[in-house]
Amino acid sequence: MTYLEVGGDASRLRRWLGEVDVPLRWAGGEPRLAAVGIATARGEIMLR
């Protein structure tokens, strides 16, 4: 995984998660997993 795109309150989520090895991107709005970036041999793909 190259990143996670999440919704919700950024500071609250960071406190809950602590240190993570995957970069987080903020989508805003309701708490949710909005997208996942995955590295492949042909480049990065995004799953929404």
C-alpha positions as CSV (number, residue, x, y, z in Angstrom):
1,M,0.0,0.0,0.0
2,T,1.3,3.4,-0.9
3,Y,-1.4,5.5,1.0
4,L,-4.8,5.4,2.7
5,E,-7.3,8.1,2.0
6,V,-9.6,8.6,5.0
7,G,-12.4,10.8,6.1
8,G,-13.2,12.2,9.5
9,D,-11.4,14.4,12.0
10,A,-7.7,14.3,11.2
11,S,-6.4,14.9,14.7
12,R,-8.8,12.4,16.3
13,L,-7.8,9.7,13.8
14,R,-4.1,10.4,14.3
15,R,-4.5,10.0,18.1
16,W,-6.4,6.8,17.6
17,L,-4.0,5.3,15.1
18,G,-0.7,6.5,16.5
19,E,2.3,5.9,14.3
20,V,1.5,4.3,10.9
21,D,3.9,3.2,8.2
22,V,1.5,4.2,5.4
23,P,1.0,7.9,4.4
24,L,-2.5,9.1,5.2
25,R,-4.5,11.5,2.9
26,W,-7.5,13.3,4.2
27,A,-10.8,13.2,2.2
28,G,-12.9,15.2,4.7
29,G,-16.5,14.5,5.5
30,E,-17.7,11.5,7.4
31,P,-15.3,9.0,9.0
32,R,-14.5,6.4,6.4
33,L,-11.9,4.7,4.3
34,A,-12.2,6.6,1.0
35,A,-9.4,5.0,-1.1
36,V,-6.3,2.9,-1.0
37,G,-3.2,3.3,-3.2
38,I,-1.4,0.2,-4.2
39,A,2.0,0.0,-6.0
40,T,2.2,-2.5,-8.9
41,A,4.8,-3.3,-11.5
42,R,2.9,-1.0,-13.9
43,G,2.6,1.9,-11.5
44,E,0.2,2.9,-8.7
45,I,-3.5,2.1,-8.8
46,M,-6.2,3.6,-6.6
47,L,-9.1,1.6,-5.2
48,R,-12.2,3.6,-4.2
